[in-house]
Amino acid sequence: MNKKEIARQYITHLENGNIEQVISLFNQNGMVDSPLYGIKKADEFYRELNNDTSNSELYFRIQELNATNLN
């Protein structure tokens, strides 16, 4: 799976509240650096975020990303 596919899956899973699927996109030691939650292990962060979020609608805007970094 390339970076673009991972990014699309990430957005889809996050928007649908599939937190376990989001977490599965990270390796076992994956970390998240969030301005609201600080630095946390990915599984901790996404479970906490899910508990704090009632609804979300996300958009994948490829034109804002450097296309060479997605291959």
C-alpha positions in Angstrom: 0.0 0.0 0.0 1.4 3.4 -0.9 1.2 6.6 1.1 -1.7 8.0 -0.9 -3.8 4.8 -0.2 -2.9 4.9 3.5 -3.9 8.6 3.7 -7.2 7.8 2.1 -7.9 4.9 4.4 -6.9 7.0 7.4 -9.5 9.7 6.5 -12.2 7.2 5.7 -11.7 5.2 8.9 -11.4 8.4 11.1 -14.5 9.9 9.6 -16.5 6.7 10.1 -15.3 6.3 13.7 -13.4 3.1 12.9 -10.8 3.8 15.5 -9.3 0.3 15.6 -8.8 0.5 11.8 -7.1 4.0 12.2 -4.8 2.6 14.9 -3.9 -0.4 12.6 -2.4 2.0 10.1 0.3 2.8 12.7 3.1 0.6 13.8 3.2 -0.7 17.4 5.3 2.2 18.6 3.4 4.9 16.5 3.2 8.3 18.2 1.0 11.3 17.6 2.0 14.9 18.4 -1.2 16.8 18.9 -1.5 20.5 19.8 -4.5 19.6 22.0 -3.6 16.3 23.5 0.2 16.4 23.5 2.5 13.6 22.5 0.8 10.2 22.9 0.9 6.7 21.6 -1.3 6.4 18.6 -3.7 3.9 20.2 -4.1 6.1 23.3 -4.6 9.3 21.3 -7.2 8.0 18.9 -9.2 6.3 21.6 -9.2 9.6 23.6 -10.1 11.6 20.5 -12.9 9.2 19.7 -14.3 9.6 23.2 -14.2 13.4 22.9 -15.7 13.6 19.4 -19.3 13.2 18.6 -19.3 13.8 14.9 -16.7 14.6 12.2 -16.6 15.2 8.5 -13.1 15.1 6.9 -11.9 15.9 3.4 -8.7 14.6 1.7 -7.3 17.5 -0.3 -4.4 16.1 -2.3 -3.6 19.4 -3.9 -2.3 20.7 -0.6 0.1 17.8 -0.2 3.5 17.5 -2.0 2.7 14.8 -4.6 6.2 13.5 -4.5 5.8 12.5 -0.8 2.7 10.4 -1.6 4.4 7.8 -3.8 
